[in-house]
Amino acid sequence: MKMRAVLVGTAYPMRGGIAHYIALLSQTLSERGHDVRVLSFKRQYPAFFFPGKTQKDDGREMIPVRAEPLLDSVNPLSWIRAALWLKSVKPNLVLFKYWMPFFAPCYAAVAYLAKKLGVRVVFLCDNIRPHEKKPGDEWLSRLALRFPDAFIVQSRAVEKDLLDIRPNAPYWLVPHPIYAIFPPPVTKAEAKKHLGIKDERVILFFGYIRPYKGLLVLVEAMPSILRLVPLRLLVCGEFYEEREETLARIRELGLESSVTVADAFIPNEGVADAFCASDVAVLPYRSATQSGIVQVAYHYDKPVIATSVGGLPEVVLHGKTGFIVPPDDPKALADAVVRFYKEKKEGPFVRNVRIEKQKYSWKRMAEAIESLSSK
């Protein structure tokens, strides 16, 4: 049955993984014959809440979407305007991309008003509980999860959090699909030339930087790695926190010649170079439910070394597509990186990634949405 669906989340020119996800999902559903619109934000965060330099994407739009930027996360009048727009569009499904409690009041209000219009409401949850907890998060999570008719979760960790709050919630568990929105791969030689890197071996930390991402743990592991394997750590991502502490620690450990820090949001056009120049992506997370960075790495056929937090071990298969190590353990992280090179794991891991990533399809996500739209 053809759906008239509205996806609620960020869309270009808002930046980041949520906007990429919304674009890919909109494209997939449209290609399956559904009428898809996007209810986006005209302001995602008040400036004093946002730790980055800008909320806008200066790169080019990779997948055009039919987006209405009506929502303001902290302006209730915009929530009413959004509901009136929904009334005019007459969707039979409104699907919210939910990832943090900050948006709970806005999402709860729009979901409530959508249900008053007789529209089915589904939440597609990246997280239920945030990585970095703050007072009021639990109450806000419960508020947000009160109104949906059904849910989609993308890891066992998020499934558990959902059922803690709504034990009888109807839901589908569908793995996070591959981020196939970025430019096609280039050769390692080309990527390194574009980035001005001459090192034979390169490991990558990618994404915005906050304490739970564990970049400092990787920095602490670097001296042990370099004693056995000469390489370069390429850090690509804007510092939201810990900038001065991280740069100071790099200096204290004498790592300036072995670490390249690109302290900026990487535009869509630059993602291919970052991953293609690298041998392996490293996710030293201290906490997580899942990470879209794995799906970007898999898009470029890159193995991943990650920590045993949240749903990461569900997608990074230890000894097959990468290595899993304990969190907050620089020695274990260093040992895994050294083993990756000493045992020449890149080739077999890449072959396994090419097989494993086939299960992370947008078709599977679309089928789940179609199933939940009519119950």
Secondary structure, DSSP 4 states (H G I P E B T S, - for coil): ---EEEEES--TTB-SHHHHHHHHHHHHHHHTT-EEEEEEEEESS-GGG--SS-SB--S--SS---EEEEEETT-HHHHHHHHHHHHHH--SEEEEEE--GGGHHHHHHHHHHHHHTT-EEEEEES-SS-SS--TTHHHHHHHHTTS-SEEEESSHHHHHHHHHH-TT--EEE-PPPP-TTSPPP--HHHHHHHHT---S-EEEEES-B-GGG-HHHHHHHHHHHHHH---EEEEES-BSS-HHHHHHHHHHTT-TTTEEEE-S---HHHHHHHHHT-SEEEE--SS-S--HHHHHHHHTT--EEEESSTTHHHHS-BTTTEEEE-TT-HHHHHHHHHHHHHTT-HHHHHHHHHHHGGGS-HHHHHHHHHHHHT-
